Amino acid sequence: MNNAIELADVGWRASKVFALDSVTIRVPRGAIYGFLGPNGSGKTTTIRLFMGMMKADTGAIRVLDREVPREMKSILARVGYVPERPHVYPALTVAEQVRYHASFFRLFDDGWARELIDRLRLDPDQKIARMSKGETGKLLLLLALSQRPELLVLDEPTEGLDPVARRDVLTAVLDYVSETSATVFISSHLVHELERICDWVGVMDGGRIVAETPMQHFKNGTKRLRVAQAPATAADAPFTLVSRQSENGVGSTETWIVRGWDASMRYYFEGAGATLRDVVDLDLEESFVELLRSSRPSTKLGS
Amino acid sequence: MYQPMLFVHWKQVRLLLIPFVVAAFGLPMLAVQGLGADATGGVSAEVYQIVSGYQLWLPLFPMLAGAIGIVLALTAWNWDHRLGHVYALSLPVARWEYALLKMGAGVALGLVPALAFWVGAHVAAASVALPAGLNAYPNQLALRFLLAMIMSYAFFFALGSGTIKTTVWVVSAIFAVLVGSELLGDVLVLYFSGLEGVSFLELATDWLVEMGGPFEVFVGNWTLIDV
């Protein structure tokens, strides 16, 4: 099998208001997979399901070729996990926490942990309760990386960190990946951050997966078009029209957001009697917002 | 894994444990304070037994053991509850194994006040001049103290391992059984005259604390000096 994480039609219901609905995710081995979604969309719940912390109501989950939750012990021995909120014991010092953590992981690399303490500028004698958010974030990453995991699961790892700490964390992750070819699953709503490092992207909204595609495809396939004499409908277009809007609210020149765009599709406008004035690449954040807009037909999103 | 687990629990409970260790050491000595001073001067064995068996201090022994058990149990789960059990669940150990390691760490820490109590009981026994016919039982008393502490620890450890919701359910269920059995007794008396005078609540509590029930250790003989 070529996937590090596989969720097939996974369902989980917390209440009448929130549920995961038929979630299917495939994270290829060796990929850096960005898991995007607005707050409350179900990202952390999804992670907790495949980390075996909660049990899915329906569907099947496999991580590193093993079944969740039945083979959780052997899975967790190979997974480094950085949760959304710090989960380490506040009364311990950095060195004590590292020792405690190491006792559970057979492959824990003490030498590398010491090196990371230096590189991430952490004080081994500092009490965790007195550490800043950035320092705690770095400690969590240090613990996860020192396990030498095959799969690194990072749930909002840079949330609330200052730019320096954020850069340190991401650099440490990238260094590890370049050295080991490990798979990284990184959840965030900080879209720009993922744009730089991920090669796959999955988008979740309202407990559903609304897109899962290679990053390049996701970014390149979504465009903003300026169309003069725009046709009334685009039902026969070779691309997907996500939204359309008249420029300044009036006139026949419109701005279209389209998905699945390819340069050869210009011919469509000639055939429809329209003129394609401009094609603008959207960055990941714009693509993300437009994707959410299209997946929520009755909801207006800000851009 | 056990040693780091023990260290983490120790780090949490050490300051709380200090007054308990002092109390465990001092309580047996306070209990015999002033006794036996004039034992050779004719204090009868009967009087001595009454004094040592029913004096004010002795009910404090099981209470102290119970309190230490509670403190150890609550601190065992304190951080895990505060951190939503996320850390524990991300470790590659089975849940039962994790709970067992934690349980074992608490029992080991409980040995510290138990040892203090054992030493205190020996010192207390040695400080009293016993008249003929009376004996000191510091080892037995210390063993009872240890067992009571473990019993209390195990009970509250089990309660504390669940969520607050689970704990409320369990405590409510115990309460409901006790109260329900009493109400049931009142109803059954209407149909079965032979049950008159039988208290189901009393039977239930008797089962828990006497007749070999799990809490019997708390109500047994806690005297240090006996015939």
Interface residues (C-beta under 8 A of the other chain):
Chain A: M51 G52 M53 M72 K73 S74 I75 L76 A77 V79 Y81 P83 R85 P86 H87 V88 Y89 P90 A91 L92 E96 R99 Y100 S103 F104 F105
Chain B: M1 Q3 P4 M5 F7 V8 K11 Q12 W79 L83 G84 H85 V86 Y87 L89 S90 L91 P92 V93 A94
